[in-house]
Amino acid sequence: MADFGPDVRRILADHGCTFDRHAKGDHDLWFSPITKRKVTVDQKIKSRHTANAVLNQAGIPKAF
């Protein structure tokens, strides 16, 4: 089964997003300078739809 988590975090970092802190469970908070908002990122993202939704929340175009 695919794990999009590492790729999503790499794309976020490539677009200037920064890791903010660990959140509840296996989630992390990232700050997006594009939208000026925090985005919740799961450690293991199994669905490409979820991966694209995280990128969308950060103001980044779909990648999957």
C-alpha positions as CSV (number, residue, x, y, z in Angstrom):
1,M,0.0,0.0,0.0
2,A,1.3,3.5,-0.9
3,D,2.5,5.9,1.7
4,F,2.3,9.5,0.4
5,G,3.4,11.0,3.8
6,P,7.1,11.5,3.0
7,D,6.4,12.9,-0.5
8,V,3.8,15.3,0.9
9,R,6.3,16.6,3.5
10,R,9.0,17.0,0.9
11,I,6.7,19.0,-1.4
12,L,5.6,21.2,1.5
13,A,9.3,21.9,2.4
14,D,10.1,22.6,-1.3
15,H,7.4,25.2,-1.3
16,G,8.7,27.0,1.8
17,C,6.4,25.4,4.3
18,T,8.0,24.8,7.7
19,F,7.4,22.2,10.4
20,D,5.7,23.8,13.4
21,R,5.1,21.1,16.0
22,H,3.9,17.6,16.6
23,A,0.1,17.4,17.2
24,K,-2.2,14.7,18.5
25,G,-1.4,11.1,17.6
26,D,0.8,10.7,14.6
27,H,0.0,14.1,13.1
28,D,2.3,17.1,12.6
29,L,1.4,20.8,12.1
30,W,3.1,22.6,9.2
31,F,3.0,26.4,8.5
32,S,2.3,27.5,4.9
33,P,3.7,30.9,4.0
34,I,1.4,30.8,0.9
35,T,-1.9,30.7,2.8
36,K,-0.5,32.0,6.2
37,R,-2.2,29.0,7.9
38,K,-1.2,25.8,9.7
39,V,-1.8,22.5,7.9
40,T,-2.3,19.1,9.7
41,V,-0.2,16.3,8.1
42,D,-0.6,12.7,9.0
43,Q,2.5,10.6,9.3
44,K,1.1,7.9,7.0
45,I,-1.1,9.2,4.2
46,K,-2.6,6.2,2.4
47,S,-4.8,8.0,-0.1
48,R,-3.7,10.2,-3.0
49,H,-6.9,12.2,-2.5
50,T,-5.9,13.0,1.1
51,A,-2.4,13.9,0.0
52,N,-3.8,16.3,-2.6
53,A,-6.2,17.8,0.0
54,V,-3.3,18.5,2.3
55,L,-1.4,20.2,-0.5
56,N,-4.5,22.2,-1.4
57,Q,-4.9,23.4,2.1
58,A,-1.3,24.7,1.9
59,G,-2.0,26.5,-1.4
60,I,0.0,24.1,-3.5
61,P,-1.3,22.5,-6.7
62,K,-2.1,18.8,-6.8
63,A,0.9,16.5,-7.2
64,F,-0.7,13.0,-7.1
